[in-house]
C-alpha cells in the first residue's frame, strides 16, 4: 500500500499517539517513532516499530512525519534545536501535525518547514481513544492541496472521515471551534444532570435516558457513562481548558464575543481544584456542580 510513501515517522506516543501509530502500522507501513519516555512506546516497539533517538532522526529517516503532542510548547520543542524535526526535514518530505496548538504558531511552523523544502500540514483530529479504536476518528487538514493529496490515503488509515479545509492554519481554526462546542456541551450536560439529581432523580437513570434521547451526540455517547462508572480519562480538565483558552485568545484577537466559552472556562478553572481533577473533565466538572448544589456524594 502507498507505494510512493516509504517509512512513516511518529513523534509523541502518548495514549492517542500510540493508538494512531498502531493504526498506521496495521495499514502496512513501517513506522519509526520517538517519545520523550521510551518505555511508553514499548508495546509498539514489541510490535515492530523502529526507534529514533531524536525527532531530527525521525524526520531524516522518514518521508512523512506525524506529531501528536500535548500543546504548542511541546510541538515547538520537538521542532527546534539541533535535535529538532526542522533539522531533519528536506525537500519532498511532509510533516503532518495532529496536535491542537495555537493557530498562529501552526502557520509560523508551516513557513519554517517551507524554508527546508519540505511541506507542513495541520491535521488535527477529532475524537478520543474510544473513537479511534472504533475506527471513527475524523481528521481535518490545512495546507497545500498537493501535500494533502500525497498523504490522503495515509490519513484514511487513521480514520475514515478526512476533510480538507483549506490553507495552513484553517484546520486548526476549525478544530478550535469544534472543541469549543464539545467542552461547552459536555459541561452543560453535567449542569443538567446535577439539576435533576438535586431534585431526587437517579443519576444512572438520567444518563440512560440521555443516551436514548436527541442529545446523544457521539461525545455524550462515550462520556456520559463516566458519571455512572468513572473508569476512563479521555481528557482531563487542564487539557480541555487549553482548547478553550485558544478559543478565547482567538476571540479577543478577532473581536468576537464568546460568552458561553468564557463561562465554561470559568467552570473548568473551578474544576481544576476538584479532588477529581485527575479524572476526565466531565467527572471533575460534575463534582464541582454537585458540591456547589449540596448534592450528597456517595
Secondary structure, 3 states (H helix, E strand, C coil): CCCCCCCEEEECCCHHHHHHHHHHHHCCCCEEEECCCHHHHHHHHHCCCEECCCHHHHHHHCCEEEECCCCHHHHHHHHCCCCCHHHHCCCCCEEEECCCCCHHHHHHHHHHHHHCCCEEEECCEECCHHHHHCCCCEEEEECCHHHHHHHHHHHHHHCCEEEEEECCCHHHHHHHHHHHHHHHHHHHHHHHHHHHHHCCCCHHHHHHHHHCCCCCCHHHHHHHHHHCCCCCCCCCHHHHHHHHHHHHHHHHHHCCCCHHHHHHHHHHHHHCCCCCCCCCHHHHHHHHHHHHHCCCCC
